[in-house]
Amino acid sequence: MRFQTPLVPARLIRRYKRFLADCVLEDGREVTAHCANPGSMMGLAEPGMKIWLEPNDDPKKKLKFGWRLVEHENGHFTGVDTSVPNRALRAALEAGEVPELAAYGTVRPEVKYGESSRIDFLLSEPGLPDAYVEVKSVTLSRQPGLAEFPDSVTARGTKHLGELAEMVAQGHRAIMLYLVQRTDCARFALAADIDPAYAAQFDAAAAKGVERLVYMTQITPEGILIGNRV
């Protein structure tokens, strides 16, 4: 998945109200960017960090920049836009680039299921059980090389795990797919100390047959691609 508009570098001044970020561009202009991330962004929103913004000229959008990446001092990148994993994964699923799900020819996003929920992707293929795929963006890293989820309490994510388990009970496949939006990690774990209820629900869902997939990403200011499975 390539970014629609070339990204521009900036420095973060502050993130506030979850979805807003004041930044300074290389030419000295101060702008406010949309931050498409409802999480805590632990370790990713420190003032002075180098970030990358995507400009837009859409008259319907009040903010003319969207915050897409953090560039760390070691040269690695973290993708902070939580909508990007679904866009990148959809392209990979439609191209058959996720081996565990390559047998499915039909990919439908945002299909209603469960209790007033929408599954990120519903995959179908004649002769196979439908596959319900829930995607989570992973950006937290508190130990070198280790990516963790979640970065804050997620009642919504806990609810999704229960609904996935119900799909398995109905005879379908259900997959919890964690997409690590960091280039400096090669391992993954649940952050049970941050959200014990989520970790417990994951174990319960896994015992009922919910599958887990963890994939890395390749990130540059040009775009984000699905990488190797962890």
C-alpha positions in Angstrom: 0.0 0.0 0.0 1.5 3.3 -1.1 0.6 6.6 0.4 -1.6 8.6 -1.9 0.4 11.8 -1.4 4.2 12.0 -0.8 4.8 12.4 3.0 6.6 15.4 4.4 8.8 15.3 7.5 8.0 17.3 10.6 8.7 17.5 14.4 5.9 16.8 16.9 5.0 19.6 19.2 2.2 17.9 21.1 -0.6 15.4 20.7 -3.9 16.2 22.3 -7.6 15.3 22.4 -6.3 11.9 21.0 -6.9 12.9 17.4 -5.0 16.1 17.1 -1.3 16.8 16.8 0.5 20.2 16.5 3.7 19.9 14.4 6.3 22.1 12.9 7.3 21.5 9.3 10.9 21.8 8.0 10.2 25.3 6.7 9.2 26.4 10.2 5.4 26.5 9.6 3.3 25.1 12.5 0.4 23.0 11.4 -2.2 20.8 13.1 -2.5 17.2 11.8 -5.2 14.6 12.2 -4.0 11.6 14.3 -5.9 8.5 13.3 -5.1 6.6 16.4 -7.4 6.3 19.5 -4.8 4.4 21.6 -2.4 5.7 24.2 0.5 5.8 21.6 2.8 5.0 24.5 6.3 6.0 23.6 5.3 7.5 20.2 4.0 10.9 21.0 7.0 12.6 22.8 7.5 16.3 21.9 10.4 16.7 19.4 10.0 13.3 17.7 10.6 13.2 14.0 7.3 12.3 12.3 5.9 12.1 8.7 2.7 13.8 7.6 0.6 13.2 4.6 -0.7 16.4 3.0 -4.1 16.6 1.4 -6.1 19.2 -0.6 -9.5 17.7 0.1 -11.9 20.7 0.6 -14.1 18.4 2.8 -11.3 17.9 5.3 -10.7 20.6 7.9 -7.1 19.5 8.6 -4.7 19.5 5.7 -2.3 17.0 7.1 -2.5 13.4 8.5 0.1 11.9 10.8 1.3 8.6 9.3 4.7 7.7 10.7 7.2 8.1 13.5 10.9 7.9 12.5 13.0 6.8 15.4 16.5 7.9 16.1 17.8 4.5 15.0 16.3 4.9 11.6 13.4 2.5 12.1 9.7 3.5 11.5 6.4 3.0 13.3 3.1 3.5 11.5 0.7 5.3 13.8 -2.4 5.4 11.5 -4.7 2.6 12.7 -6.6 2.6 9.4 -3.5 1.7 7.4 -3.3 -2.0 8.4 -6.8 -2.7 7.0 -5.9 -1.0 3.7 -2.5 -2.9 3.4 -4.0 -6.2 4.5 -6.9 -5.9 2.0 -4.4 -5.6 -0.9 -2.4 -8.6 0.5 -5.5 -10.7 0.9 -6.9 -9.9 -2.6 -3.4 -10.8 -4.0 -3.3 -14.1 -2.1 -0.1 -12.9 -0.2 -1.2 -14.2 3.2 -0.5 -18.0 2.9 -2.9 -19.1 5.7 -5.8 -17.3 3.9 -4.8 -17.6 0.3 -7.4 -20.2 -0.6 -10.2 -17.6 -0.3 -11.2 -15.9 -3.5 -13.7 -13.4 -2.1 -12.7 -10.7 0.3 -15.4 -8.5 1.8 -14.5 -5.7 4.3 -16.6 -4.3 7.1 -19.4 -7.0 7.2 -21.9 -6.8 10.0 -21.8 -9.7 12.5 -22.1 -10.4 16.2 -23.7 -7.8 18.4 -23.7 -4.5 16.5 -20.1 -5.2 15.3 -18.4 -5.3 11.9 -15.7 -7.8 11.1 -12.7 -6.3 9.3 -12.8 -8.9 6.6 -15.1 -11.8 5.8 -13.4 -14.3 3.4 -15.4 -16.9 1.5 -14.7 -19.7 -1.0 -17.0 -22.5 -2.2 -16.3 -25.6 -0.2 -14.6 -23.8 2.6 -15.9 -22.4 5.9 -16.1 -18.7 5.9 -13.2 -17.0 7.6 -13.8 -14.0 9.9 -10.7 -11.9 10.2 -10.3 -9.2 12.8 -7.2 -7.0 12.5 -5.4 -5.1 15.2 -2.6 -2.5 14.7 0.4 -3.1 17.0 2.6 -0.2 17.8 3.7 -0.6 21.4 7.3 -1.7 22.2 8.6 -1.5 25.8 11.5 -4.0 25.3 14.0 -4.0 22.4 12.6 -6.1 19.6 9.3 -7.0 21.3 6.0 -5.7 20.0 3.0 -5.8 22.3 -0.8 -5.3 22.1 -2.8 -3.5 23.5 -1.2 -0.2 24.5 -4.3 0.7 26.6 -7.4 -1.0 28.0 -9.6 -2.1 25.1 -13.1 -3.2 26.0 -14.0 -3.2 22.3 -11.1 -5.6 21.5 -12.2 -7.9 24.3 -15.7 -7.9 22.9 -14.4 -8.8 19.5 -12.6 -11.9 20.8 -15.9 -13.2 22.3 -17.6 -12.6 19.0 -14.9 -14.4 17.1 -15.3 -17.4 19.4 -19.0 -17.4 18.7 -18.2 -17.6 14.9 -16.1 -20.7 15.5 -19.0 -22.3 17.5 -21.2 -21.7 14.4 -18.7 -23.7 12.2 -16.7 -20.8 10.7 -13.0 -20.0 10.9 -12.1 -17.0 13.1 -8.7 -15.3 12.9 -7.2 -12.6 15.1 -4.6 -11.0 13.0 -2.1 -8.7 14.7 -0.2 -6.4 12.2 3.0 -5.0 13.8 3.5 -1.5 12.5 7.1 -1.3 13.6 10.3 -2.1 11.8 12.4 -2.6 14.9 10.6 -5.6 16.3 10.7 -9.4 15.5 8.7 -10.8 18.4 5.2 -10.3 19.7 3.3 -10.7 23.0 0.1 -9.6 24.6 0.5 -6.8 27.2 -1.4 -8.6 29.9 -0.2 -6.1 32.5 -2.0 -3.3 30.6 -5.2 -5.1 30.0 -5.6 -8.4 31.9 -9.2 -8.8 30.8 -8.1 -8.8 27.1 -5.4 -11.3 27.7 -7.7 -13.6 29.6 -10.4 -13.3 26.8 -7.8 -14.1 24.2 -6.8 -17.3 26.0 -10.4 -18.3 26.3 -11.0 -17.5 22.6 -7.9 -19.5 21.5 -9.1 -22.5 23.6 -12.4 -22.4 21.6 -10.6 -22.4 18.2 -9.9 -18.7 17.4 -6.7 -18.6 15.4 -3.9 -16.1 15.9 -1.7 -14.7 13.1 1.0 -12.1 13.6 2.6 -10.3 10.6 5.3 -7.7 10.4 5.3 -4.8 8.0 7.8 -3.1 5.8 7.5 0.6 6.3 9.1 3.6 4.5 7.8 7.1 3.8 6.6 5.8 0.4 4.3 3.1 1.8 3.6 0.1 4.0 3.7 -3.5 2.9 2.9 -6.8 4.6 6.1 -8.5 5.7 6.9 -11.9 7.2 4.9 -13.9 9.7 6.2 -13.9 13.3 
